[in-house]
C-alpha cells in the first residue's frame, strides 16, 4: 500500500521535474534512487521504517515510469511510428536478463547459497556480477539534443 501511495504522489511531481530538467535527467536520478531503495526495504526492522522505505520505493518507481514513458513518447514522435510496445517489451526482457545474469553469476561464485540459507541479500565481494563496475551509458545510445523542437525539454 505504501509503495502505491508513494508512486501516486510522485507521478505529478515527476511530470513537473521532467518539464524543468528533461526526461533523461529524471530517468537517471529515479533509477539510481530506485536502486538505493531496495537495500532500505531489506534492512527495515520496524513497521515505520518499512513503510517509509516502501513509500520511497514507490516514489522512485513512479518517477522512473513517468520519465521513461515521456522519453519514449518523444522518441516515438521522432521516428514517426508506433514503437511504445517495443520499449515496454525490451524493459521487461532487460529486467529478466539482468536478474538471470545476476543469479547465475552469484550461484557460480558461491554467494547464491547464502541467499538460500536465509540472508536478506547476497553480498559477494568477489562476484563480478554484484557491482556495475563503473558502467557508463554508451554514447551512441544517447538521444541527440538537436532533434526536439521544444527548447524547454532539456536533458534529452
C-alpha positions in Angstrom: 0.0 0.0 0.0 2.8 2.4 0.9 4.6 1.8 -2.4 1.4 2.6 -4.3 0.9 5.8 -2.3 4.5 6.9 -3.0 4.1 6.2 -6.7 0.8 8.1 -7.0 2.2 11.1 -5.0 5.5 11.2 -7.1 4.0 11.0 -10.6 2.7 14.6 -10.8 6.0 15.8 -9.2 7.9 13.8 -11.8 6.0 15.5 -14.6 6.9 18.9 -13.2 10.6 17.9 -12.8 10.6 16.5 -16.4 9.4 19.8 -17.7 12.1 21.6 -15.8 15.1 19.3 -16.2 14.3 16.9 -19.0 13.3 13.3 -19.1 16.8 11.8 -19.3 17.9 13.5 -16.0 14.8 12.2 -14.2 15.3 8.7 -15.6 18.9 8.6 -14.4 18.1 10.1 -11.0 15.0 8.0 -10.3 16.8 4.8 -11.4 19.6 5.5 -9.0 17.1 6.2 -6.3 15.2 3.0 -7.1 18.4 1.0 -6.7 19.1 2.7 -3.4 15.5 1.9 -2.2 15.9 -1.9 -2.4 18.5 -2.2 0.4 16.4 0.2 2.6 13.5 -2.2 2.3 15.7 -5.2 3.1 17.2 -3.5 6.2 13.9 -2.3 7.6 13.3 -3.8 11.0 10.2 -1.9 12.2 6.9 -1.2 10.5 7.6 2.5 10.4 11.0 2.2 8.6 9.5 -0.4 6.2 6.6 2.0 5.5 9.0 4.9 4.8 11.2 2.6 2.6 8.2 1.4 0.6 7.0 5.0 0.2 10.4 6.0 -1.2 10.5 2.8 -3.4 7.1 3.7 -4.8 8.1 7.3 -5.4 11.2 6.3 -7.3 9.3 3.6 -9.3 6.5 6.1 -10.3 9.0 8.8 -11.2 11.0 6.4 -13.3 7.8 5.1 -15.0 6.7 8.6 -16.0 10.2 9.7 -17.1 10.8 6.6 -19.3 7.4 6.9 -20.9 7.9 10.6 -21.6 11.2 9.8 -23.2 9.7 7.0 -25.2 6.9 9.3 -26.5 9.4 11.8 -27.6 11.4 9.1 -29.5 8.2 7.8 -31.0 7.4 11.2 -32.3 10.9 11.4 -33.7 10.6 8.1 -35.5 7.1 8.8 -36.6 5.8 5.3 -36.0 4.4 3.3 -33.1 7.3 1.9 -31.0 6.0 2.2 -27.5 5.2 -1.5 -27.2 8.8 -2.3 -28.2 10.1 -0.1 -25.3 7.9 -1.9 -22.8 8.9 -5.3 -24.1 12.6 -4.5 -24.0 12.3 -3.1 -20.5 10.8 -6.4 -19.4 13.3 -8.5 -21.2 16.2 -6.4 -19.8 14.9 -6.9 -16.3 14.6 -10.7 -16.8 18.1 -10.9 -18.4 19.7 -8.8 -15.6 18.1 -11.0 -13.0 19.2 -14.1 -14.7 22.8 -13.0 -15.2 23.0 -11.9 -11.5 21.5 -15.1 -10.3 23.7 -17.3 -12.4 26.8 -15.3 -11.5 26.1 -15.4 -7.8 25.5 -19.2 -7.8 28.6 -19.6 -9.9 30.8 -17.8 -7.4 29.1 -19.2 -4.4 27.1 -16.3 -2.9 23.8 -17.7 -4.1 23.8 -20.3 -1.4 23.9 -17.6 1.2 20.6 -16.2 -0.1 19.1 -19.7 0.1 20.3 -20.0 3.7 18.2 -17.0 4.9 20.3 -13.9 4.4 18.4 -10.9 3.2 20.5 -10.3 0.1 23.8 -11.6 -1.1 26.9 -9.5 -0.6 29.6 -11.3 -2.5 32.7 -9.1 -2.8 34.5 -11.4 -5.3 31.5 -11.8 -7.6 31.9 -9.7 -10.8 28.1 -9.6 -11.2 27.4 -7.9 -7.9 28.8 -4.5 -9.0 28.2 -2.3 -12.0 32.0 -1.9 -12.4 31.7 1.8 -13.4 29.2 1.2 -16.2 28.9 4.2 -18.5 26.0 4.7 -20.8 27.2 4.3 -24.4 27.5 7.5 -26.4 25.8 6.0 -29.5 22.6 5.2 -27.5 22.1 8.7 -26.1 19.3 10.8 -27.6 20.7 13.8 -29.6 19.6 17.2 -28.2 19.1 18.8 -31.6 16.1 16.9 -32.8 13.4 18.1 -30.4 11.8 21.4 -31.3 11.0 22.5 -27.8 14.0 24.0 -26.1 12.4 23.8 -22.6 12.7 20.0 -22.6 16.4 20.0 -21.6 18.2 16.8 -20.7 17.5 14.8 -23.8 
